[in-house]
């Protein structure tokens, strides 16, 4: 199954050993992870600006993710879906990558529940979805 982990899930996976970390580890071993350069750049920025990783540490984290994920070039959405353009970038990457689900903690994305056949799930909801 192809899965896209939103930036907030990746950040949480790197800073804590909770559900997001478990989902990331599981998906690395059992699924195909999809991402884009924009999403990895957002991850790098959050890690350095909000969580004070050094530029070298953030680069290393991005390189680790690049080795474990398939990097795609998203096609822009035909029209905006979300009020936040960053959320539309997530949807565009998921759609272009042909994912089955997006795992996110973003409330605006979660309220959609689904976009063009792609399920939008909180990290703890991923396990139930996978069992279906």
Secondary structure, DSSP 8 states (H G I E B T S, - for coil): -EEEE-HHHHHHHHH-SSHHHHHHHHHHHHSEEEEEHHHHHHHHHHHHHTS---HHHHHHHHHHHHHHEEEE-----SS--SSSHHHHHHHHHHHHHT-SEEE---HHHHHH-EETTEEEE-HHHHHHHHH-
